[in-house]
Amino acid sequence: MYELPGGHVEPTDATILDAVVRETKEETGLTIASIDTMFSHFDYHSREAPGLSHQLNFRVHVDPPLAVTLAPAEHQAYQWISLDHVDSLETTEPMQKLIREALAS
């Protein structure tokens, strides 16, 4: 099942954007060059935390090299894809929609 890198804001993160940079580095080894925009968000109930969770989705640009080093506890594989291949991913329809929105904007 494909998913995007993500995580939570930690007490050591000064801002939400700091959390985006940190989580991306921790889970992929990639360094964010810039964060364009928050392009979507939604609320959900998590099995991992009580109450309502908020998911904010950001489109980012990363610095070369694009050599991904995955955190094995988080992800087992990765794939760079084009917009034409989103529908073939083994993931949920909401995740496919999210990826299409990010790649199209």
C-alpha positions as CSV (number, residue, x, y, z in Angstrom):
1,M,0.0,0.0,0.0
2,Y,1.5,3.3,-1.0
3,E,1.4,6.3,1.3
4,L,3.1,9.7,1.5
5,P,5.7,10.6,4.1
6,G,4.1,12.2,7.1
7,G,4.1,12.6,10.8
8,H,3.3,14.8,13.8
9,V,4.4,18.2,15.0
10,E,6.9,17.6,17.8
11,P,7.5,20.0,20.8
12,T,10.9,20.8,19.3
13,D,9.3,22.0,16.0
14,A,9.0,25.8,16.0
15,T,6.3,25.7,13.3
16,I,4.3,23.2,11.2
17,L,6.6,23.9,8.3
18,D,9.6,22.8,10.5
19,A,7.7,19.6,11.1
20,V,7.3,19.1,7.4
21,V,11.0,19.5,6.8
22,R,12.0,17.2,9.7
23,E,9.5,14.4,8.9
24,T,10.6,14.4,5.2
25,K,14.2,14.2,6.2
26,E,13.6,11.5,8.8
27,E,11.4,9.3,6.5
28,T,13.2,9.8,3.1
29,G,16.6,11.4,3.7
30,L,15.5,14.1,1.3
31,T,16.2,17.8,2.0
32,I,13.4,20.2,1.3
33,A,14.4,23.2,-0.8
34,S,11.1,25.0,-0.6
35,I,7.5,24.5,0.5
36,D,5.0,25.8,-2.1
37,T,1.7,25.6,-0.4
38,M,-0.6,23.6,1.8
39,F,-2.9,22.3,-0.9
40,S,-5.3,20.3,1.1
41,H,-6.3,19.3,4.6
42,F,-8.9,17.2,6.4
43,D,-9.8,15.9,9.9
44,Y,-10.0,12.3,10.9
45,H,-10.1,10.0,13.9
46,S,-6.8,8.1,14.4
47,R,-6.4,4.7,16.0
48,E,-3.1,6.0,17.4
49,A,-4.3,9.1,19.2
50,P,-7.5,10.0,21.0
51,G,-9.7,12.8,19.7
52,L,-9.6,14.4,16.3
53,S,-6.5,14.5,14.2
54,H,-5.8,17.1,11.5
55,Q,-3.9,16.2,8.3
56,L,-2.3,19.0,6.4
57,N,-0.8,18.2,3.0
58,F,2.0,20.3,1.5
59,R,3.6,20.3,-1.9
60,V,7.4,20.6,-1.6
61,H,10.5,20.8,-3.8
62,V,13.5,18.8,-2.7
63,D,17.2,19.5,-3.3
64,P,19.3,17.2,-5.5
65,P,20.5,14.5,-5.2
66,L,17.2,12.7,-5.2
67,A,18.7,9.6,-3.6
68,V,16.0,8.4,-1.2
69,T,17.1,6.7,2.1
70,L,13.9,5.3,3.7
71,A,13.4,4.9,7.4
72,P,12.7,1.1,7.5
73,A,10.3,1.4,10.4
74,E,8.2,3.9,8.3
75,H,8.4,2.7,4.6
76,Q,9.6,-0.3,2.7
77,A,9.9,1.0,-0.8
78,Y,9.4,4.2,-2.8
79,Q,8.5,5.1,-6.4
80,W,8.7,8.4,-8.4
81,I,5.6,8.6,-10.5
82,S,4.0,10.8,-13.1
83,L,0.4,12.1,-13.1
84,D,-0.4,9.4,-15.7
85,H,0.4,6.6,-13.3
86,V,-1.5,7.7,-10.2
87,D,-4.5,5.6,-10.9
88,S,-2.4,2.4,-11.1
89,L,-1.0,2.8,-7.5
90,E,-2.1,0.4,-4.9
91,T,-3.6,2.9,-2.5
92,T,-6.9,4.4,-1.5
93,E,-9.0,6.5,-3.8
94,P,-8.6,9.5,-1.4
95,M,-4.8,9.1,-1.6
96,Q,-4.9,8.9,-5.4
97,K,-7.0,12.1,-5.4
98,L,-4.6,13.8,-3.1
99,I,-1.6,12.9,-5.3
100,R,-3.4,14.0,-8.5
101,E,-4.1,17.4,-6.8
102,A,-0.5,17.8,-5.8
103,L,0.9,16.9,-9.2
104,A,-1.6,19.0,-11.1
105,S,-1.2,22.2,-9.2
